[in-house]
């Protein structure tokens, strides 16, 4: 059995996402794809920052179900 750990706002997420988005630059108005999006942490953040549309893709059905809720 495979167990998946789902947690929101971990220190790792907060640190990595800020740096990742700093490297990505301005996303406002862009159509983006978050490949291996997991629970959608990055996808939700780029949407908050004004991306025109965001598509999240992941192999985990469980994590994709969680992604829109932001758990």
Biopython code that builds the backbone (N, CA, C, O; Angstrom):
import numpy as np
from Bio.PDB.StructureBuilder import StructureBuilder

atoms = [
    (1, "UNK", "N", (0.845, -1.177, 0.000)),
    (1, "UNK", "CA", (0.000, 0.000, 0.000)),
    (1, "UNK", "C", (0.892, 1.243, 0.000)),
    (1, "UNK", "O", (1.878, 1.311, 0.734)),
    (2, "UNK", "N", (0.538, 2.206, -0.818)),
    (2, "UNK", "CA", (1.265, 3.469, -0.887)),
    (2, "UNK", "C", (0.497, 4.509, -0.090)),
    (2, "UNK", "O", (-0.701, 4.701, -0.297)),
    (3, "UNK", "N", (1.181, 5.171, 0.813)),
    (3, "UNK", "CA", (0.554, 6.249, 1.582)),
    (3, "UNK", "C", (1.080, 7.579, 1.061)),
    (3, "UNK", "O", (2.274, 7.737, 0.808)),
    (4, "UNK", "N", (0.182, 8.513, 0.909)),
    (4, "UNK", "CA", (0.568, 9.846, 0.462)),
    (4, "UNK", "C", (0.370, 10.817, 1.602)),
    (4, "UNK", "O", (-0.639, 10.773, 2.305)),
    (5, "UNK", "N", (1.323, 11.678, 1.776)),
    (5, "UNK", "CA", (1.245, 12.677, 2.836)),
    (5, "UNK", "C", (0.822, 14.006, 2.217)),
    (5, "UNK", "O", (1.492, 14.533, 1.329)),
    (6, "UNK", "N", (-0.281, 14.530, 2.690)),
    (6, "UNK", "CA", (-0.790, 15.791, 2.167)),
    (6, "UNK", "C", (-0.816, 16.790, 3.306)),
    (6, "UNK", "O", (-1.528, 16.602, 4.293)),
    (7, "UNK", "N", (-0.045, 17.842, 3.169)),
    (7, "UNK", "CA", (-0.014, 18.895, 4.176)),
    (7, "UNK", "C", (0.025, 20.237, 3.467)),
    (7, "UNK", "O", (0.624, 20.375, 2.401)),
    (8, "UNK", "N", (-0.605, 21.198, 4.057)),
    (8, "UNK", "CA", (-0.619, 22.542, 3.474)),
    (8, "UNK", "C", (0.343, 23.455, 4.221)),
    (8, "UNK", "O", (0.545, 23.305, 5.426)),
    (9, "UNK", "N", (0.915, 24.370, 3.524)),
    (9, "UNK", "CA", (1.743, 25.435, 4.085)),
    (9, "UNK", "C", (2.883, 24.922, 4.959)),
    (9, "UNK", "O", (3.079, 25.401, 6.076)),
    (10, "UNK", "N", (3.624, 23.961, 4.456)),
    (10, "UNK", "CA", (4.817, 23.530, 5.170)),
    (10, "UNK", "C", (5.912, 24.556, 4.895)),
    (10, "UNK", "O", (5.829, 25.319, 3.932)),
    (11, "UNK", "N", (6.922, 24.569, 5.734)),
    (11, "UNK", "CA", (8.028, 25.502, 5.551)),
    (11, "UNK", "C", (8.700, 25.258, 4.199)),
    (11, "UNK", "O", (9.104, 26.203, 3.521)),
    (12, "UNK", "N", (8.817, 23.996, 3.814)),
    (12, "UNK", "CA", (9.421, 23.670, 2.523)),
    (12, "UNK", "C", (8.602, 24.265, 1.389)),
    (12, "UNK", "O", (9.156, 24.904, 0.494)),
    (13, "UNK", "N", (7.280, 24.062, 1.418)),
    (13, "UNK", "CA", (6.427, 24.641, 0.376)),
    (13, "UNK", "C", (6.593, 26.148, 0.328)),
    (13, "UNK", "O", (6.817, 26.715, -0.742)),
    (14, "UNK", "N", (6.486, 26.800, 1.472)),
    (14, "UNK", "CA", (6.552, 28.261, 1.503)),
    (14, "UNK", "C", (7.885, 28.775, 0.967)),
    (14, "UNK", "O", (7.913, 29.761, 0.230)),
    (15, "UNK", "N", (8.981, 28.126, 1.325)),
    (15, "UNK", "CA", (10.309, 28.560, 0.879)),
    (15, "UNK", "C", (10.510, 28.292, -0.612)),
    (15, "UNK", "O", (10.938, 29.176, -1.354)),
    (16, "UNK", "N", (10.207, 27.090, -1.040)),
    (16, "UNK", "CA", (10.445, 26.699, -2.427)),
    (16, "UNK", "C", (9.525, 27.447, -3.381)),
    (16, "UNK", "O", (9.971, 27.910, -4.431)),
    (17, "UNK", "N", (8.256, 27.571, -3.036)),
    (17, "UNK", "CA", (7.305, 28.224, -3.934)),
    (17, "UNK", "C", (7.659, 29.683, -4.141)),
    (17, "UNK", "O", (7.613, 30.169, -5.271)),
    (18, "UNK", "N", (8.012, 30.395, -3.081)),
    (18, "UNK", "CA", (8.417, 31.796, -3.237)),
    (18, "UNK", "C", (9.599, 31.927, -4.185)),
    (18, "UNK", "O", (9.612, 32.805, -5.049)),
    (19, "UNK", "N", (10.589, 31.059, -4.029)),
    (19, "UNK", "CA", (11.771, 31.133, -4.888)),
    (19, "UNK", "C", (11.457, 30.708, -6.321)),
    (19, "UNK", "O", (11.944, 31.313, -7.275)),
    (20, "UNK", "N", (10.644, 29.668, -6.465)),
    (20, "UNK", "CA", (10.248, 29.209, -7.794)),
    (20, "UNK", "C", (9.517, 30.307, -8.557)),
    (20, "UNK", "O", (9.802, 30.558, -9.728)),
    (21, "UNK", "N", (8.580, 30.953, -7.887)),
    (21, "UNK", "CA", (7.808, 32.003, -8.557)),
    (21, "UNK", "C", (8.651, 33.251, -8.811)),
    (21, "UNK", "O", (8.399, 33.980, -9.771)),
    (22, "UNK", "N", (9.630, 33.501, -7.977)),
    (22, "UNK", "CA", (10.550, 34.606, -8.247)),
    (22, "UNK", "C", (11.334, 34.327, -9.530)),
    (22, "UNK", "O", (11.554, 35.229, -10.338)),
    (23, "UNK", "N", (11.752, 33.076, -9.711)),
    (23, "UNK", "CA", (12.469, 32.702, -10.935)),
    (23, "UNK", "C", (11.560, 32.756, -12.161)),
    (23, "UNK", "O", (12.000, 33.122, -13.251)),
    (24, "UNK", "N", (10.297, 32.391, -11.978)),
    (24, "UNK", "CA", (9.341, 32.378, -13.095)),
    (24, "UNK", "C", (9.013, 33.776, -13.579)),
    (24, "UNK", "O", (8.727, 33.979, -14.759)),
    (25, "UNK", "N", (9.053, 34.740, -12.674)),
    (25, "UNK", "CA", (8.735, 36.115, -13.055)),
    (25, "UNK", "C", (7.241, 36.355, -13.108)),
    (25, "UNK", "O", (6.465, 35.639, -12.475)),
    (26, "UNK", "N", (6.842, 37.355, -13.859)),
    (26, "UNK", "CA", (5.444, 37.770, -13.961)),
    (26, "UNK", "C", (4.615, 36.693, -14.665)),
    (26, "UNK", "O", (4.970, 36.247, -15.755)),
    (27, "UNK", "N", (3.513, 36.279, -14.041)),
    (27, "UNK", "CA", (2.646, 35.261, -14.630)),
    (27, "UNK", "C", (1.294, 35.823, -15.038)),
    (27, "UNK", "O", (0.484, 35.118, -15.639)),
    (28, "UNK", "N", (1.048, 37.066, -14.723)),
    (28, "UNK", "CA", (-0.239, 37.685, -15.012)),
    (28, "UNK", "C", (-0.569, 37.587, -16.499)),
    (28, "UNK", "O", (0.230, 37.974, -17.351)),
    (29, "UNK", "N", (-1.759, 37.064, -16.797)),
    (29, "UNK", "CA", (-2.218, 36.963, -18.175)),
    (29, "UNK", "C", (-1.736, 35.736, -18.932)),
    (29, "UNK", "O", (-2.137, 35.528, -20.077)),
    (30, "UNK", "N", (-0.891, 34.924, -18.325)),
    (30, "UNK", "CA", (-0.355, 33.748, -19.022)),
    (30, "UNK", "C", (-1.248, 32.532, -18.839)),
    (30, "UNK", "O", (-1.941, 32.412, -17.829)),
    (31, "UNK", "N", (-1.231, 31.626, -19.819)),
    (31, "UNK", "CA", (-1.853, 30.312, -19.701)),
    (31, "UNK", "C", (-0.746, 29.357, -19.272)),
    (31, "UNK", "O", (0.263, 29.219, -19.964)),
    (32, "UNK", "N", (-0.934, 28.693, -18.124)),
    (32, "UNK", "CA", (0.132, 27.876, -17.555)),
    (32, "UNK", "C", (-0.315, 26.444, -17.313)),
    (32, "UNK", "O", (-1.496, 26.175, -17.095)),
    (33, "UNK", "N", (0.651, 25.529, -17.354)),
    (33, "UNK", "CA", (0.419, 24.132, -17.020)),
    (33, "UNK", "C", (1.365, 23.762, -15.887)),
    (33, "UNK", "O", (2.580, 23.924, -16.006)),
    (34, "UNK", "N", (0.803, 23.263, -14.786)),
    (34, "UNK", "CA", (1.594, 22.787, -13.653)),
    (34, "UNK", "C", (1.666, 21.272, -13.770)),
    (34, "UNK", "O", (0.747, 20.562, -13.361)),
    (35, "UNK", "N", (2.764, 20.787, -14.331)),
    (35, "UNK", "CA", (2.969, 19.360, -14.546)),
    (35, "UNK", "C", (3.453, 18.726, -13.251)),
    (35, "UNK", "O", (4.359, 19.250, -12.603)),
    (36, "UNK", "N", (2.859, 17.609, -12.871)),
    (36, "UNK", "CA", (3.115, 16.955, -11.571)),
    (36, "UNK", "C", (2.688, 17.902, -10.450)),
    (36, "UNK", "O", (3.444, 18.159, -9.513)),
    (37, "UNK", "N", (1.465, 18.414, -10.563)),
    (37, "UNK", "CA", (0.969, 19.463, -9.664)),
    (37, "UNK", "C", (0.662, 18.987, -8.255)),
    (37, "UNK", "O", (0.520, 19.807, -7.348)),
    (38, "UNK", "N", (0.558, 17.689, -8.052)),
    (38, "UNK", "CA", (0.257, 17.199, -6.712)),
    (38, "UNK", "C", (-1.049, 17.763, -6.206)),
    (38, "UNK", "O", (-2.085, 17.641, -6.860)),
    (39, "UNK", "N", (-1.000, 18.385, -5.035)),
    (39, "UNK", "CA", (-2.215, 18.949, -4.454)),
    (39, "UNK", "C", (-2.502, 20.368, -4.926)),
    (39, "UNK", "O", (-3.391, 21.032, -4.393)),
    (40, "UNK", "N", (-1.756, 20.836, -5.919)),
    (40, "UNK", "CA", (-2.067, 22.101, -6.571)),
    (40, "UNK", "C", (-1.551, 23.354, -5.904)),
    (40, "UNK", "O", (-2.071, 24.442, -6.153)),
    (41, "UNK", "N", (-0.538, 23.228, -5.060)),
    (41, "UNK", "CA", (-0.020, 24.385, -4.322)),
    (41, "UNK", "C", (0.488, 25.463, -5.276)),
    (41, "UNK", "O", (0.116, 26.629, -5.149)),
    (42, "UNK", "N", (1.322, 25.084, -6.215)),
    (42, "UNK", "CA", (1.886, 26.059, -7.159)),
    (42, "UNK", "C", (0.802, 26.559, -8.111)),
    (42, "UNK", "O", (0.745, 27.752, -8.407)),
    (43, "UNK", "N", (-0.052, 25.670, -8.588)),
    (43, "UNK", "CA", (-1.120, 26.074, -9.509)),
    (43, "UNK", "C", (-2.024, 27.127, -8.874)),
    (43, "UNK", "O", (-2.373, 28.116, -9.518)),
    (44, "UNK", "N", (-2.400, 26.920, -7.628)),
    (44, "UNK", "CA", (-3.248, 27.911, -6.945)),
    (44, "UNK", "C", (-2.519, 29.239, -6.759)),
    (44, "UNK", "O", (-3.123, 30.306, -6.876)),
    (45, "UNK", "N", (-1.238, 29.170, -6.474)),
    (45, "UNK", "CA", (-0.487, 30.411, -6.259)),
    (45, "UNK", "C", (-0.351, 31.218, -7.539)),
    (45, "UNK", "O", (-0.493, 32.441, -7.506)),
    (46, "UNK", "N", (-0.078, 30.566, -8.673)),
    (46, "UNK", "CA", (0.024, 31.335, -9.920)),
    (46, "UNK", "C", (-1.343, 31.872, -10.328)),
    (46, "UNK", "O", (-1.426, 32.939, -10.937)),
    (47, "UNK", "N", (-2.408, 31.158, -10.007)),
    (47, "UNK", "CA", (-3.759, 31.674, -10.264)),
    (47, "UNK", "C", (-4.009, 32.932, -9.437)),
    (47, "UNK", "O", (-4.572, 33.905, -9.939)),
    (48, "UNK", "N", (-3.592, 32.916, -8.175)),
    (48, "UNK", "CA", (-3.735, 34.104, -7.306)),
    (48, "UNK", "C", (-2.943, 35.285, -7.853)),
    (48, "UNK", "O", (-3.322, 36.443, -7.675)),
    (49, "UNK", "N", (-1.833, 34.967, -8.524)),
    (49, "UNK", "CA", (-0.961, 36.024, -9.057)),
    (49, "UNK", "C", (-1.382, 36.490, -10.440)),
    (49, "UNK", "O", (-0.664, 37.254, -11.086)),
    (50, "UNK", "N", (-2.548, 36.030, -10.899)),
    (50, "UNK", "CA", (-3.117, 36.592, -12.118)),
    (50, "UNK", "C", (-2.967, 35.799, -13.392)),
    (50, "UNK", "O", (-3.240, 36.329, -14.469)),
    (51, "UNK", "N", (-2.541, 34.539, -13.316)),
    (51, "UNK", "CA", (-2.465, 33.740, -14.539)),
    (51, "UNK", "C", (-3.854, 33.665, -15.178)),
    (51, "UNK", "O", (-4.859, 33.531, -14.479)),
    (52, "UNK", "N", (-3.903, 33.752, -16.499)),
    (52, "UNK", "CA", (-5.190, 33.729, -17.208)),
    (52, "UNK", "C", (-5.884, 32.388, -17.020)),
    (52, "UNK", "O", (-7.092, 32.340, -16.789)),
    (53, "UNK", "N", (-5.129, 31.300, -17.117)),
    (53, "UNK", "CA", (-5.665, 29.962, -16.860)),
    (53, "UNK", "C", (-4.530, 29.072, -16.385)),
    (53, "UNK", "O", (-3.371, 29.260, -16.754)),
    (54, "UNK", "N", (-4.891, 28.094, -15.552)),
    (54, "UNK", "CA", (-3.899, 27.161, -15.017)),
    (54, "UNK", "C", (-4.465, 25.754, -15.134)),
    (54, "UNK", "O", (-5.576, 25.481, -14.680)),
    (55, "UNK", "N", (-3.697, 24.872, -15.742)),
    (55, "UNK", "CA", (-4.075, 23.474, -15.862)),
    (55, "UNK", "C", (-3.114, 22.655, -15.014)),
    (55, "UNK", "O", (-1.900, 22.731, -15.209)),
    (56, "UNK", "N", (-3.641, 21.869, -14.072)),
    (56, "UNK", "CA", (-2.813, 21.003, -13.242)),
    (56, "UNK", "C", (-2.894, 19.571, -13.727)),
    (56, "UNK", "O", (-3.985, 19.053, -13.966)),
    (57, "UNK", "N", (-1.741, 18.925, -13.876)),
    (57, "UNK", "CA", (-1.676, 17.542, -14.337)),
    (57, "UNK", "C", (-0.882, 16.732, -13.324)),
    (57, "UNK", "O", (0.208, 17.134, -12.915)),
    (58, "UNK", "N", (-1.434, 15.582, -12.916)),
    (58, "UNK", "CA", (-0.736, 14.714, -11.976)),
    (58, "UNK", "C", (-1.235, 13.287, -12.168)),
    (58, "UNK", "O", (-2.344, 13.082, -12.662)),
    (59, "UNK", "N", (-0.435, 12.306, -11.787)),
    (59, "UNK", "CA", (-0.839, 10.906, -11.871)),
    (59, "UNK", "C", (-1.740, 10.492, -10.717)),
    (59, "UNK", "O", (-2.481, 9.516, -10.835)),
    (60, "UNK", "N", (-1.691, 11.217, -9.605)),
    (60, "UNK", "CA", (-2.452, 10.850, -8.417)),
    (60, "UNK", "C", (-3.874, 11.410, -8.469)),
    (60, "UNK", "O", (-4.084, 12.620, -8.380)),
    (61, "UNK", "N", (-4.829, 10.520, -8.613)),
    (61, "UNK", "CA", (-6.230, 10.936, -8.634)),
    (61, "UNK", "C", (-6.600, 11.578, -7.302)),
    (61, "UNK", "O", (-7.341, 12.561, -7.269)),
    (62, "UNK", "N", (-6.085, 11.024, -6.203)),
    (62, "UNK", "CA", (-6.380, 11.563, -4.872)),
    (62, "UNK", "C", (-5.910, 13.014, -4.741)),
    (62, "UNK", "O", (-6.651, 13.872, -4.262)),
    (63, "UNK", "N", (-4.684, 13.277, -5.166)),
    (63, "UNK", "CA", (-4.160, 14.643, -5.056)),
    (63, "UNK", "C", (-4.896, 15.600, -5.988)),
    (63, "UNK", "O", (-5.128, 16.754, -5.629)),
    (64, "UNK", "N", (-5.264, 15.138, -7.171)),
    (64, "UNK", "CA", (-6.042, 15.991, -8.085)),
    (64, "UNK", "C", (-7.407, 16.335, -7.502)),
    (64, "UNK", "O", (-7.925, 17.427, -7.735)),
    (65, "UNK", "N", (-7.983, 15.422, -6.756)),
    (65, "UNK", "CA", (-9.273, 15.695, -6.114)),
    (65, "UNK", "C", (-9.130, 16.749, -5.021)),
    (65, "UNK", "O", (-10.046, 17.537, -4.785)),
    (66, "UNK", "N", (-7.990, 16.759, -4.363)),
    (66, "UNK", "CA", (-7.728, 17.717, -3.289)),
    (66, "UNK", "C", (-7.379, 19.097, -3.848)),
    (66, "UNK", "O", (-7.715, 20.111, -3.236)),
    (67, "UNK", "N", (-6.719, 19.147, -4.986)),
    (67, "UNK", "CA", (-6.160, 20.393, -5.523)),
    (67, "UNK", "C", (-7.142, 21.567, -5.579)),
    (67, "UNK", "O", (-6.779, 22.652, -5.125)),
    (68, "UNK", "N", (-8.348, 21.421, -6.102)),
    (68, "UNK", "CA", (-9.240, 22.581, -6.178)),
    (68, "UNK", "C", (-9.687, 23.107, -4.809)),
    (68, "UNK", "O", (-10.035, 24.280, -4.672)),
    (69, "UNK", "N", (-9.675, 22.240, -3.810)),
    (69, "UNK", "CA", (-10.127, 22.644, -2.475)),
    (69, "UNK", "C", (-9.034, 23.350, -1.688)),
    (69, "UNK", "O", (-9.329, 24.058, -0.724)),
    (70, "UNK", "N", (-7.783, 23.173, -2.078)),
    (70, "UNK", "CA", (-6.696, 23.848, -1.392)),
    (70, "UNK", "C", (-6.393, 23.311, -0.010)),
    (70, "UNK", "O", (-6.007, 24.066, 0.882)),
    (71, "UNK", "N", (-6.563, 22.020, 0.172)),
    (71, "UNK", "CA", (-6.285, 21.420, 1.478)),
    (71, "UNK", "C", (-4.804, 21.243, 1.698)),
    (71, "UNK", "O", (-4.391, 20.751, 2.748)),
]
sb = StructureBuilder()
sb.init_structure("model")
sb.init_model(0)
sb.init_chain("A")
sb.init_seg("    ")
for serial, (resi, resn, name, xyz) in enumerate(atoms, 1):
    if name == "N":
        sb.init_residue(resn, " ", resi, " ")
    sb.init_atom(name, np.array(xyz, "f"), 0.0, 1.0, " ", f" {name:<3s}", serial, name[0])
structure = sb.get_structure()
